Structures are given as C-alpha cells and as structure tokens.
Amino acid sequence: MSVRTLVKSIQDIMRQDSGVDGDAQRISQLCWMFFLKIIDDQDQELELMQAGYQSRIPKRFRWRVWAADPEGITGEVLLAFIDNDLFPALKKIRPTGQHANRGRVVRDVFEDANNYMKSGQLMRQVVNKINNIDFNNLTERQHFGDIYEQILNDLQSAGNAGEYYTPRAVTAFMADRIDPKPGETLFDPACGTGGFLTCSLRHMRASYVKHPSDERKMQAALRAVEKKQLPHMLCVTNMLLHGIEAPGFVRHDNTLARPYISWERKDRVDVVLTNPPFGGKEEDGIESNFPQHFRTRETADLFLALIVRLLKPGGRAAVVLPDGSPFGEGVKTRLKEHLMEECNLHTIVRLPNSVFKPYASIGTNLLFFEKGERTKEVWFYEHRVPEDQKAYSMTKPIKLEHLQPCIDWWGGAARKSRKETDRAWKVTAEEIKARGYNLDIKNPHTVEDDHGDPKELLAKLSAAEAEAAGLRDQLKAMLAEALLR
C-alpha cells in the first residue's frame, strides 16, 4: 500500500468516529499520533547511533511499548490509557539532561493537545495503520513528507485554520530570493506550520550543505515562534519530518507579548522570513509593549515594527503583508517611514487577490528589505495570474513556475541588471515621501481600458433611461386598456 493510500485510509477511519468533528480536529488528531510515532522512530535510531542516548519519553509511554503490537490494548482500555495516563504524563515531562530540548518539545506539543476520538476500536485501527510507516526509512519519510504537505494544504479549507498556511510556491520563492545560508540566524516570528522553515532547509541543503558540519550549523541557527497550539504541533512534526533532530527552537509563545525594548543586540538575527497573521487584532495590552508611535492592535503592523528592530545591520527580510498594511495611514505611515529610514526596501512584489483563496481574497505584497541603509528607490513587480486562467483557486493554485518571470527579472543577488518592463517599475524614496509614504503605486505601464467620454456615456445613459420609461408607460397603458375590456 502506498503512503498516500495509507494516509487516506486513516482519514476514512477517523471519519467514522463520532468524536472527531471536521477537518481541523481530524488534522490535530492525526498530528499528535504521527508525532509520537516519528519521535519514537527517531529515538530508536539515536539509541543505536549515540552511546548513552535515552528517550525523553518515559518507557511506558513510548510508541513502541503501547502502540506497536497490532494485538495490543484496544477499546475502552486503550482510550482510558490515552486520556488518563498518556496525555497527563506527556504534559508534565521535565526537560532535563543532555537532550532536554527533545523533552521540552514533547511537553509543548501536548500542552494543549486533545484526543478527540471516542471509539477505542477505531483508535486501534488508526494506530495499526500508522505502524506501517517507517519514519527511519528515508524514502518512506520523503513520501510521507509530501503527504503531510497535502494535509497542511487541507487547512486552507478548514475554517479559520487556513491562516496558518502560506502557499508553498510563495514560501519557496521568498526563501530563494532571500538566499539563507548555514550559520545565519534565521527567524520566523509567526511560523504557522513551518512553511518558510522547510523551504529554507530545502534551499540550504540544495545549495550550501556539503558536510555534516554545514548541517549542524544550519540547524543550530534556526529560530521560530508560534502562538497557537495546532500550528505549533504541525510545525514541530514538520521539522521532525525534515530531519531536524531537536525542533525545540520552535517555541509555543506569542512573539508580540515580549516588550519591544527587551529585544537586545544578542537577540538580533540575520534573516527574517515570515507571513504574520493579517486581518486580526491583538488582545488588550499587547500594543503597550511597543513605543507610543507604533502602538496599534493590528497584528501585521506590530510584527513589521518588531522585524525592523530584530534585524542585524546587513540583515535581510522577506515579509508577506496585505494591501492595507503598506498603504494605510496613521501608525502605518510612521511604520513605513521608519522602515525606509532604517532599511533599504528594495523590492515589493504585488500578488493578485486569489493567491490565498479560499482563506482570504485580498491583495497581498511581498516586501524585501535589508537593514542598515536607508531606501533610495523601491522596485515594484506586478505578478499576474497566467493567461489561461481567470484566478488562482484550490484546484489551480499558484505554482513556483508562475513566479519564474519575476526570478528572471530579479537581476541576481546585487539586483543591478533590473529593467522596467510592463510588469516592473521603480519609484524614488523622494516620490514616496511626497505621497505621504503611500506605497499604493499603480503600474504606470498598464493601459487603462478606454470606456469613452464620460459626458457622452451619461448622455447615452439618460437616453436609455428615457426610452425605458416610455416603454414602461406604454406597457401600463396597454395593461389598463386590457383590464377595462
């Protein structure tokens, strides 16, 4: 049975359980079970490779002990074990010893996790299916990684859970353009399910990781934070699937809850890749962590202010922001002025409304900037939906190949060969300042449709309305005459 077929059969079993309600719960249920199997497979491999290694999970609660036997506990006994023993124990793990990070990961994953299944018999069927995947087999793990990517993609149709997922074409494009390298501190302050992290890992492994020391430097320099339990659990599992031995760097926390001024030099990073939540408001009091002139409850704006502070001199960032953030007024204006004074905002890639459908139908922008030099000019690039389709959708999503024209135009790392095209144009910092830092600058090469002279159009409209009124009067007269007969 293929991995894809196996995962589908697991989902079909879960659909029979009365306790699992909807995609988000099913994905959450799948995730904690996959997590325990993956981390136990890893532990067994580490026990063979590292003298004295011991799993941070107490023996009784290791997957191999309670789940691996297909004839093992089932029914009410299995449910009671999971609800009354397994979950409480994993929530209280004390991260101690040489591999304390792995213990902390388990505790954080189970901190707010839930077992939704109500049938112990169906639970045993799912467990037995999961046992058919060997996560120490590189080929099987890669295949499962592809399936897991599809599971994350399914979040887009799982109600509000779609906010945690950024289309992989977008994350891959941003990672490719930012070009992170092993040893550079890479931070995603709102990491969701880990899309930017996995794309960065792929990019660095393909381009720069040549020796085990490169891999160690790369893994040691990763940083991430996720506020909500479900995406945090999905992200940690994603990291394990991508060969990260200690994904404890993915913290379950709210980056914005830490006071702005408490981020010191030692906290500065080389690279930020992120899609901060947009359209939402932070809880009362969070804005007070920021200087008065940056205070707002809009999440995306607070993240932008923090990212500018977090970058080292020479550090670089790529950030997804909705139309309202770069183009609004008030605090948004002060943020844009600050950004352009502290950083070189060299590129804005404008994406069409349909990229994030069905979760959001709003125009988005990819901002690329580097800390240390003020902005002199901003290049804009307008990405368009392919000519053979009207919009992006769940069945026809954006693909990396659709962004290849922008990559071709980019002009290498130094961006020196850029030219204006029908999709690309540049605006000086002085022009932007004169516009009150409004970055809503339309493509000057777009030819507006000629709808005719407004006066003539109004005259034609008036004539048409008069003709319609005359016909209506004639109809009324005919009806009145018919009624009198």
C-alpha positions as CSV (number, residue, x, y, z in Angstrom):
1,M,0.0,0.0,0.0
2,S,1.4,3.4,-0.9
3,V,1.9,6.1,1.8
4,R,-0.8,8.3,0.2
5,T,-3.3,5.4,0.2
6,L,-2.4,4.5,3.7
7,V,-3.0,8.1,5.0
8,K,-6.3,8.3,3.1
9,S,-7.4,5.1,4.8
10,I,-6.5,6.6,8.2
11,Q,-8.6,9.6,7.5
12,D,-11.5,7.4,6.4
13,I,-11.4,5.5,9.7
14,M,-11.4,8.8,11.7
15,R,-14.5,10.0,9.8
16,Q,-16.4,7.1,11.3
17,D,-15.6,8.3,14.9
18,S,-18.3,10.5,16.5
19,G,-15.7,12.5,18.5
20,V,-13.8,13.9,15.5
21,D,-15.7,16.9,14.1
22,G,-14.4,18.4,10.9
23,D,-11.0,18.8,9.1
24,A,-9.2,20.8,11.8
25,Q,-9.9,18.2,14.6
26,R,-9.0,15.4,12.3
27,I,-5.7,17.0,11.3
28,S,-5.0,17.7,15.0
29,Q,-5.7,14.1,15.9
30,L,-3.6,12.8,13.1
31,C,-0.7,15.1,14.0
32,W,-0.2,14.1,17.7
33,M,-0.3,10.4,16.7
34,F,2.2,10.9,13.8
35,F,4.3,13.0,16.2
36,L,4.7,10.2,18.7
37,K,5.5,7.6,16.1
38,I,8.0,9.9,14.3
39,I,9.8,10.9,17.5
40,D,9.9,7.3,18.8
41,D,11.4,6.1,15.4
42,Q,14.0,8.9,15.7
43,D,14.7,7.9,19.3
44,Q,15.4,4.3,18.3
45,E,17.8,5.4,15.6
46,L,19.6,7.8,18.0
47,E,19.9,5.0,20.6
48,L,21.8,3.0,18.0
49,M,24.0,5.9,16.8
50,Q,24.7,7.7,20.1
51,A,26.2,5.9,23.1
52,G,24.2,6.5,26.2
53,Y,21.3,8.2,24.4
54,Q,17.9,7.8,26.2
55,S,14.5,8.9,25.0
56,R,13.0,11.8,27.0
57,I,9.6,10.0,26.9
58,P,9.1,7.6,29.9
59,K,9.3,4.0,28.8
60,R,5.6,3.2,29.4
61,F,4.5,6.0,27.1
62,R,6.9,5.3,24.1
63,W,5.0,4.4,20.9
64,R,7.0,1.1,20.6
65,V,5.7,0.0,24.0
66,W,1.9,0.7,23.9
67,A,1.2,1.0,20.2
68,A,3.5,-1.2,18.1
69,D,1.8,-4.6,18.9
70,P,-1.2,-4.9,16.5
71,E,-2.8,-7.2,19.0
72,G,-2.2,-4.7,21.9
73,I,-4.7,-2.9,24.1
74,T,-7.8,-1.6,22.4
75,G,-11.4,-0.5,23.1
76,E,-12.1,1.2,26.4
77,V,-8.7,0.1,27.9
78,L,-6.9,2.0,25.1
79,L,-9.0,5.1,25.4
80,A,-8.5,5.1,29.2
81,F,-4.8,4.8,28.8
82,I,-4.5,7.6,26.3
83,D,-6.9,10.0,28.2
84,N,-5.9,9.2,31.8
85,D,-2.3,8.2,31.6
86,L,-0.5,9.1,28.3
87,F,-1.7,12.8,27.9
88,P,-1.3,13.8,31.6
89,A,2.2,12.2,31.6
90,L,3.4,13.9,28.4
91,K,2.1,17.3,29.5
92,K,4.3,17.1,32.6
93,I,7.6,15.9,31.2
94,R,10.5,17.6,32.8
95,P,13.1,18.6,30.2
96,T,16.3,17.6,31.9
97,G,19.7,16.2,30.8
98,Q,21.7,16.3,27.7
99,H,18.7,16.1,25.4
100,A,16.4,18.3,27.4
101,N,15.2,20.1,24.2
102,R,13.5,16.9,22.9
103,G,11.7,16.6,26.3
104,R,10.6,20.2,26.0
105,V,9.3,19.6,22.5
106,V,7.1,16.7,23.7
107,R,5.7,18.7,26.6
108,D,5.0,21.8,24.4
109,V,3.3,19.7,21.7
110,F,1.0,18.0,24.3
111,E,0.4,21.1,26.4
112,D,-2.9,22.0,24.7
113,A,-3.4,18.9,22.6
114,N,-6.6,16.8,22.8
115,N,-7.7,13.3,22.0
116,Y,-10.9,13.7,20.1
117,M,-11.6,10.0,19.2
118,K,-14.3,8.3,21.2
119,S,-14.0,4.7,19.9
120,G,-11.1,2.7,21.2
121,Q,-11.6,0.1,18.4
122,L,-11.3,2.8,15.7
123,M,-8.3,4.2,17.6
124,R,-6.5,0.8,17.5
125,Q,-7.2,0.6,13.7
126,V,-5.6,4.0,13.2
127,V,-2.6,3.1,15.4
128,N,-2.1,-0.1,13.4
129,K,-2.2,1.8,10.1
130,I,0.4,4.3,11.4
131,N,2.6,1.4,12.4
132,N,3.0,0.6,8.6
133,I,5.1,3.7,8.1
134,D,8.8,3.5,9.0
135,F,10.0,7.1,9.5
136,N,13.6,5.9,9.7
137,N,13.3,4.8,6.1
138,L,14.4,7.9,4.1
139,T,12.2,7.1,1.1
140,E,9.1,6.5,3.2
141,R,9.8,9.7,5.2
142,Q,10.1,11.7,2.0
143,H,6.9,10.2,0.6
144,F,5.1,10.9,3.9
145,G,6.6,14.5,3.8
146,D,4.8,15.1,0.5
147,I,1.5,13.7,2.1
148,Y,2.0,15.9,5.1
149,E,2.3,18.9,2.8
150,Q,-1.1,18.0,1.4
151,I,-2.5,17.7,4.9
152,L,-1.2,21.2,5.7
153,N,-2.7,22.4,2.4
154,D,-6.1,21.0,3.5
155,L,-6.0,23.5,6.3
156,Q,-6.9,26.2,3.8
157,S,-10.5,24.7,3.7
158,A,-10.6,24.0,7.4
159,G,-12.3,27.2,8.5
160,N,-10.1,29.7,10.3
161,A,-7.2,27.2,10.3
162,G,-6.3,28.5,6.8
163,E,-4.5,31.4,8.4
164,Y,-1.6,29.1,9.3
165,Y,-0.8,28.1,5.8
166,T,1.1,30.1,3.1
167,P,1.1,28.7,-0.4
168,R,4.3,26.8,-0.8
169,A,5.1,28.5,-4.1
170,V,5.2,31.8,-2.2
171,T,7.4,30.5,0.6
172,A,9.8,28.8,-1.8
173,F,10.1,31.9,-3.9
174,M,10.8,34.1,-0.9
175,A,13.4,31.7,0.5
176,D,15.1,31.5,-2.9
177,R,15.3,35.3,-3.2
178,I,16.5,35.8,0.4
179,D,19.1,33.0,0.0
180,P,19.7,32.0,3.6
181,K,23.0,30.2,4.4
182,P,24.0,27.7,7.1
183,G,25.1,29.5,10.2
184,E,23.0,32.6,9.5
185,T,20.4,33.0,12.2
186,L,17.0,32.6,10.5
187,F,13.9,33.6,12.4
188,D,10.2,33.2,11.7
189,P,8.3,35.1,14.5
190,A,4.9,33.7,13.4
191,C,5.9,30.4,11.9
192,G,2.4,28.7,11.5
193,T,3.0,25.2,10.2
194,G,6.7,25.9,9.3
195,G,6.5,26.6,5.6
196,F,9.2,29.2,5.5
197,L,11.5,26.9,7.6
198,T,11.0,23.9,5.4
199,C,11.6,25.9,2.2
200,S,14.7,27.4,3.8
201,L,16.0,24.0,4.8
202,R,15.5,22.7,1.2
203,H,17.2,25.7,-0.2
204,M,20.3,25.5,2.0
205,R,20.6,21.7,1.7
206,A,20.5,22.0,-2.1
207,S,22.9,24.9,-2.4
208,Y,25.2,25.0,0.6
209,V,25.1,21.9,2.9
210,K,28.1,19.8,1.7
211,H,29.3,18.3,5.0
212,P,27.8,17.3,8.4
213,S,29.2,20.4,9.9
214,D,27.2,22.5,7.5
215,E,24.0,20.7,8.6
216,R,24.8,21.2,12.3
217,K,25.5,24.9,11.7
218,M,22.2,25.2,9.8
219,Q,20.1,23.5,12.4
220,A,21.7,25.4,15.3
221,A,20.8,28.8,13.7
222,L,17.0,28.2,13.3
223,R,14.6,30.2,15.4
224,A,10.7,30.2,15.3
225,V,7.7,31.1,17.4
226,E,4.1,30.1,17.0
227,K,1.3,31.4,19.2
228,K,-1.4,28.8,18.7
229,Q,-1.4,25.1,19.6
230,L,-2.5,23.4,16.4
231,P,0.0,25.0,14.0
232,H,2.8,24.7,16.7
233,M,2.2,21.0,16.8
234,L,2.0,20.8,13.0
235,C,5.3,22.8,12.7
236,V,7.2,20.6,15.2
237,T,6.1,17.5,13.4
238,N,7.1,19.1,10.1
239,M,10.6,19.8,11.5
240,L,11.0,16.2,12.6
241,L,10.0,15.0,9.1
242,H,12.6,17.3,7.6
243,G,15.4,15.7,9.6
244,I,15.6,18.2,12.5
245,E,16.9,16.3,15.5
246,A,15.9,18.9,18.1
247,P,13.0,21.1,17.0
248,G,12.8,22.7,20.4
249,F,13.7,26.0,18.7
250,V,10.0,26.2,17.6
251,R,8.6,27.9,20.7
252,H,4.9,27.9,21.7
253,D,4.6,31.5,22.6
254,N,3.4,34.9,21.4
255,T,6.4,36.9,19.9
256,L,4.5,40.2,20.4
257,A,4.0,39.6,24.2
258,R,7.6,40.4,24.8
259,P,8.3,44.1,25.3
260,Y,9.8,45.8,22.2
261,I,12.8,47.3,24.1
262,S,13.7,43.9,25.7
263,W,14.9,42.6,22.3
264,E,18.6,43.4,22.7
265,R,21.7,43.1,20.4
266,K,22.1,39.4,21.4
267,D,18.6,38.7,20.0
268,R,19.3,40.2,16.6
269,V,19.1,37.8,13.6
270,D,20.5,37.7,10.0
271,V,17.3,36.6,8.2
272,V,13.6,37.0,8.8
273,L,11.1,35.1,6.6
274,T,7.5,35.3,7.7
275,N,3.9,35.8,6.9
276,P,2.5,37.5,10.1
277,P,-1.2,37.0,10.7
278,F,-3.2,39.8,9.0
279,G,-6.8,40.9,9.4
280,G,-6.6,40.2,13.1
281,K,-6.3,42.2,16.3
282,E,-4.1,41.5,19.3
283,E,-5.5,41.1,22.8
284,D,-5.7,44.1,25.1
285,G,-2.4,45.3,26.4
286,I,-0.1,43.8,23.7
287,E,0.2,47.1,22.0
288,S,1.6,48.6,25.2
289,N,4.7,46.5,24.7
290,F,5.6,48.9,21.8
291,P,6.7,52.5,21.7
292,Q,3.8,55.0,21.6
293,H,4.3,56.0,17.9
294,F,4.0,52.3,16.8
295,R,1.0,51.3,19.0
296,T,-1.8,49.6,17.2
297,R,-3.8,46.4,17.7
298,E,-3.2,45.3,14.1
299,T,-1.0,42.2,14.3
300,A,0.7,42.6,10.9
301,D,1.8,46.2,11.8
302,L,3.2,45.2,15.1
303,F,5.2,42.4,13.5
304,L,6.7,44.8,10.9
305,A,7.9,47.2,13.6
306,L,9.5,44.3,15.5
307,I,11.1,42.8,12.4
308,V,12.9,46.1,11.7
309,R,14.3,46.1,15.3
310,L,15.3,42.4,15.2
311,L,17.5,42.5,12.1
312,K,21.2,42.8,12.5
313,P,23.0,45.5,10.4
314,G,23.1,43.9,7.0
315,G,20.3,41.5,7.9
316,R,17.6,40.9,5.3
317,A,13.9,40.1,5.4
318,A,11.1,39.0,3.2
319,V,7.6,39.6,4.7
320,V,4.0,39.0,3.4
321,L,1.7,41.9,4.1
322,P,-1.9,42.6,3.0
323,D,-2.7,45.7,0.9
324,G,-3.9,47.6,3.9
325,S,-0.5,47.5,5.8
326,P,1.8,49.2,3.3
327,F,-0.8,51.5,2.0
328,G,-2.7,52.8,5.1
329,E,-2.3,56.0,7.2
330,G,-1.6,57.0,10.8
331,V,0.5,54.4,12.5
332,K,1.0,52.7,9.2
333,T,2.6,55.9,7.8
334,R,5.0,56.1,10.7
335,L,5.9,52.4,10.2
336,K,6.7,52.9,6.5
337,E,8.8,56.0,7.2
338,H,10.7,54.1,9.9
339,L,11.1,51.1,7.6
340,M,12.5,53.2,4.8
341,E,14.8,55.2,7.1
342,E,16.3,52.1,8.8
343,C,16.2,49.7,5.9
344,N,16.6,49.5,2.1
345,L,13.1,48.5,1.0
346,H,14.4,47.5,-2.4
347,T,11.5,45.3,-3.8
348,I,7.7,44.9,-3.5
349,V,6.2,42.1,-5.4
350,R,2.4,42.6,-5.7
351,L,0.3,39.4,-5.8
352,P,-3.3,39.2,-7.0
353,N,-6.3,38.7,-4.7
354,S,-6.7,35.0,-5.5
355,V,-3.3,33.7,-4.2
356,F,-4.6,33.0,-0.7
357,K,-8.1,31.7,-1.7
358,P,-10.2,30.3,-0.2
359,Y,-8.9,31.5,3.2
360,A,-8.6,35.2,2.1
361,S,-9.4,37.1,-1.0
362,I,-7.2,40.1,-0.5
363,G,-4.3,41.6,-2.5
364,T,-1.0,40.7,-0.8
365,N,2.5,42.1,-1.1
366,L,5.9,40.6,-0.6
367,L,8.3,43.1,0.9
368,F,12.0,42.6,0.6
369,F,14.4,44.8,2.6
370,E,17.9,45.0,4.1
371,K,18.8,46.6,7.4
372,G,21.5,49.3,7.6
373,E,21.0,51.7,4.6
374,R,18.0,53.9,4.0
375,T,15.8,53.4,1.0
376,K,16.8,55.3,-2.2
377,E,14.3,53.7,-4.6
378,V,11.7,50.9,-4.5
379,W,11.2,48.5,-7.3
380,F,7.7,47.2,-7.8
381,Y,6.9,43.9,-9.7
382,E,3.3,43.0,-10.5
383,H,2.7,39.3,-10.6
384,R,-0.3,38.3,-12.8
385,V,-2.4,35.2,-13.0
386,P,-1.5,33.1,-16.0
387,E,-3.4,34.0,-19.2
388,D,-5.1,30.6,-19.4
389,Q,-6.9,31.0,-16.1
390,K,-9.1,33.8,-14.5
391,A,-7.8,33.4,-11.0
392,Y,-5.9,31.1,-8.6
393,S,-8.0,28.5,-6.7
394,M,-7.8,25.4,-4.6
395,T,-7.8,23.3,-7.8
396,K,-5.4,25.7,-9.7
397,P,-3.1,27.2,-7.0
398,I,-0.1,29.4,-7.6
399,K,3.0,27.4,-8.5
400,L,6.7,28.3,-8.3
401,E,6.9,28.2,-12.1
402,H,4.3,31.0,-12.2
403,L,6.9,33.2,-10.4
404,Q,9.8,32.4,-12.7
405,P,9.4,35.6,-14.7
406,C,10.0,37.6,-11.5
407,I,13.1,35.4,-10.7
408,D,14.4,36.0,-14.3
409,W,13.8,39.8,-13.9
410,W,15.3,40.0,-10.4
411,G,18.9,40.6,-11.6
412,G,21.0,38.3,-9.3
413,A,22.0,39.0,-5.7
414,A,23.1,42.5,-6.5
415,R,19.9,43.3,-8.5
416,K,22.0,45.5,-10.8
417,S,20.5,44.3,-14.2
418,R,16.9,45.2,-13.4
419,K,14.9,47.0,-16.1
420,E,11.5,48.5,-16.3
421,T,9.0,46.3,-18.1
422,D,5.3,46.1,-18.5
423,R,5.3,44.4,-15.0
424,A,8.1,46.2,-13.3
425,W,8.7,49.9,-12.4
426,K,10.7,51.9,-9.8
427,V,9.8,54.8,-7.6
428,T,12.3,57.1,-5.8
429,A,12.2,57.5,-2.0
430,E,11.6,61.2,-2.5
431,E,8.4,60.5,-4.6
432,I,7.2,58.1,-1.9
433,K,7.8,60.6,0.8
434,A,5.9,63.3,-1.2
435,R,3.0,60.9,-1.4
436,G,2.9,60.7,2.4
437,Y,4.6,57.2,2.3
438,N,1.6,55.8,0.4
439,L,3.1,52.7,-1.4
440,D,-0.1,52.0,-3.3
441,I,1.6,53.0,-6.6
442,K,-0.2,51.6,-9.6
443,N,1.7,50.1,-12.5
444,P,2.4,53.0,-14.9
445,H,2.7,50.7,-17.8
446,T,-0.8,49.4,-17.5
447,V,-3.0,50.7,-20.3
448,E,-6.4,51.6,-18.8
449,D,-9.4,50.4,-20.8
450,D,-10.9,53.2,-22.9
451,H,-14.6,53.4,-21.8
452,G,-15.3,56.5,-23.8
453,D,-16.0,60.2,-22.9
454,P,-17.9,60.4,-19.5
455,K,-20.3,63.1,-20.8
456,E,-21.2,61.0,-23.9
457,L,-21.7,58.0,-21.7
458,L,-24.0,59.9,-19.3
459,A,-26.0,61.3,-22.3
460,K,-26.4,57.7,-23.6
461,L,-27.5,56.5,-20.2
462,S,-30.1,59.3,-19.9
463,A,-31.4,58.5,-23.3
464,A,-31.7,54.8,-22.5
465,E,-33.5,55.6,-19.2
466,A,-35.9,57.8,-21.0
467,E,-36.6,55.1,-23.6
468,A,-37.1,52.6,-20.9
469,A,-39.6,55.0,-19.1
470,G,-41.5,55.4,-22.3
471,L,-41.8,51.7,-22.9
472,R,-42.9,51.3,-19.3
473,D,-45.7,53.9,-19.8
474,Q,-46.8,52.1,-23.0
475,L,-47.0,48.8,-21.1
476,K,-49.0,50.4,-18.3
477,A,-51.5,51.9,-20.8
478,M,-51.9,48.5,-22.6
479,L,-52.5,46.7,-19.3
480,A,-55.1,49.3,-18.2
481,E,-56.9,49.0,-21.5
482,A,-56.9,45.2,-21.3
483,L,-58.5,45.4,-17.7
484,L,-61.3,47.7,-18.9
485,R,-62.4,45.3,-21.6
